[in-house]
Amino acid sequence: MSEKLPITVNELRAMIGMRVYYQGRQGMIIEVLEDGPSLVLQTTSSASIQSNLHGHPTRRSPHTLTVRVLSENGMALHKEFLDMDLDE
């Protein structure tokens, strides 16, 4: 008998565009990675410098973070996901 996952990918996709606080930073959920699954957050802090394939700085880009949604066994929500607060 298979157990029901605590959250589905479709429920996570519905969160795209939501503003959140994570690790003291304000950001927005911009993507869902199905493998894991994980959320990609774009923070509103200063942009980081992005390097090209040769390691040379080329442009400023928004800082992003990846937040795991499920624990290692896949049957519970990960602490990183639970530490994320919705911006109201």
PyMOL commands that set and color helices and strands:
alter all, ss='L'
color gray80, all
select helices_A, chain A and resi 9-13+79-82
alter helices_A, ss='H'
color red, helices_A
select strands_A, chain A and resi 19-22+25-33+38-43+48-51+57-61+64-68+85-86
alter strands_A, ss='S'
color yellow, strands_A
deselect
rebuild
show_as cartoon
